[in-house]
Amino acid sequence: MAGEQTDVLDLDRIAHAVLAMDPDDVRRLVQRDAGGPWLAGPAYGDGRTLDVQPAVGGYGATVARTDAVELVRRVLDHRLVEGSLSEQEHGQMLTEAVTGLTGFL
């Protein structure tokens, strides 16, 4: 139906449009069994386990609409800690992400 919002967002679209990262790298960082730190887990951010699921069809992933901003924050925080973003870049990207995702939400 036109204008109807889904309860999940495509993680690949968020990777490209919001994080400017390769979707495979983002999935590696956030998915439990992808070999990365599992940033969607309770050890990060606000302590909640975020709802990140494999996409229908088996390739890619989705994130619950209500968890999207927190997931982006966790990925950006991780990149800041590892040194791939400066504090200025982190702040700017987080602001842009929140603004951009608000349009999705």
Backbone torsions as a table, in degrees:
resi	resn	phi	psi	omega
1	MET	NA	141.1	-178.2
2	ALA	-65.8	137.4	176.4
3	GLY	80.3	-2.8	-179.4
4	GLU	-80.2	134.4	179.2
5	GLN	-96.2	143.0	176.6
6	THR	-88.2	166.6	-179.6
7	ASP	-87.8	-6.1	-179.5
8	VAL	-130.2	156.2	175.5
9	LEU	-118.3	149.1	179.7
10	ASP	-74.0	118.8	-178.4
11	LEU	-64.3	-32.9	178.3
12	ASP	-63.9	-40.4	177.5
13	ARG	-64.9	-40.5	177.3
14	ILE	-64.4	-41.6	179.3
15	ALA	-58.0	-48.8	-178.7
16	HIS	-71.3	-55.7	-168.6
17	ALA	-79.2	-32.2	-173.7
18	VAL	-104.6	-45.0	-175.7
19	LEU	-94.9	-13.3	-176.2
20	ALA	52.7	46.2	-179.2
21	MET	-128.6	160.9	173.7
22	ASP	-68.0	130.3	-179.2
23	PRO	-57.1	-35.7	178.2
24	ASP	-61.9	-38.9	178.0
25	ASP	-65.9	-40.9	179.3
26	VAL	-65.7	-44.6	178.5
27	ARG	-60.9	-40.1	178.6
28	ARG	-60.6	-38.0	-179.2
29	LEU	-73.1	-33.5	-169.1
30	VAL	-106.9	-26.4	-176.3
31	GLN	-82.9	143.3	-175.7
32	ARG	-57.9	-47.9	-172.8
33	ASP	-102.3	27.6	-176.1
34	ALA	-101.0	4.1	175.4
35	GLY	89.0	3.2	179.2
36	GLY	-105.9	-162.8	-175.8
37	PRO	-77.3	-3.9	-177.8
38	TRP	56.4	63.5	-179.6
39	LEU	-63.9	-16.3	176.9
40	ALA	-81.3	-2.0	-178.6
41	GLY	-83.1	172.1	-174.0
42	PRO	-72.6	-8.3	-179.9
43	ALA	-79.4	-3.1	-175.4
44	TYR	-124.2	161.1	172.6
45	GLY	58.1	-128.1	-175.3
46	ASP	-86.2	8.2	175.2
47	GLY	86.0	2.4	177.7
48	ARG	-91.4	153.0	167.6
49	THR	-86.0	120.9	-177.5
50	LEU	-83.4	151.6	-176.8
51	ASP	-87.0	89.2	175.1
52	VAL	-113.4	123.5	-175.1
53	GLN	-127.3	151.6	172.1
54	PRO	-60.6	145.2	179.2
55	ALA	-72.2	155.0	174.5
56	VAL	-61.1	132.4	-177.2
57	GLY	99.4	-10.1	171.1
58	GLY	92.1	-13.2	179.5
59	TYR	-116.0	132.5	-178.5
60	GLY	95.3	-168.5	-179.0
61	ALA	-156.5	165.0	174.9
62	THR	-126.6	159.2	174.2
63	VAL	-129.2	140.7	178.0
64	ALA	-58.6	137.8	-179.5
65	ARG	-51.7	-39.9	-178.1
66	THR	-71.8	-15.3	-178.9
67	ASP	-104.5	-3.4	-171.5
68	ALA	-61.3	-47.3	-178.0
69	VAL	-65.2	-42.9	178.8
70	GLU	-63.6	-38.7	178.0
71	LEU	-62.9	-45.2	178.3
72	VAL	-61.8	-43.1	178.5
73	ARG	-58.1	-43.7	-179.2
74	ARG	-65.0	-41.3	178.9
75	VAL	-65.5	-44.4	179.0
76	LEU	-65.0	-40.2	176.4
77	ASP	-60.7	-42.6	178.9
78	HIS	-61.4	-44.1	179.7
79	ARG	-65.5	-34.6	176.6
80	LEU	-64.9	-47.9	-179.2
81	VAL	-62.7	-39.8	-179.1
82	GLU	-77.7	-8.5	175.4
83	GLY	91.3	8.0	180.0
84	SER	-86.4	-5.8	173.4
85	LEU	-133.3	144.0	170.9
86	SER	-82.3	167.6	177.5
87	GLU	-61.8	-37.8	178.7
88	GLN	-64.4	-46.0	178.2
89	GLU	-62.3	-41.5	179.5
90	HIS	-58.9	-50.6	-179.2
91	GLY	-61.5	-42.8	-179.7
92	GLN	-65.7	-46.5	-179.0
93	MET	-65.3	-37.6	179.5
94	LEU	-66.2	-42.8	177.6
95	THR	-61.1	-46.1	179.2
96	GLU	-64.6	-37.6	-179.7
97	ALA	-65.1	-46.2	-179.6
98	VAL	-62.2	-43.4	178.3
99	THR	-62.7	-47.1	-179.2
100	GLY	-65.3	-43.5	-179.3
101	LEU	-70.4	-27.2	176.3
102	THR	-60.0	-32.8	175.3
103	GLY	-66.7	-33.3	176.4
104	PHE	-74.0	-33.5	-172.5
105	LEU	-80.5	NA	NA
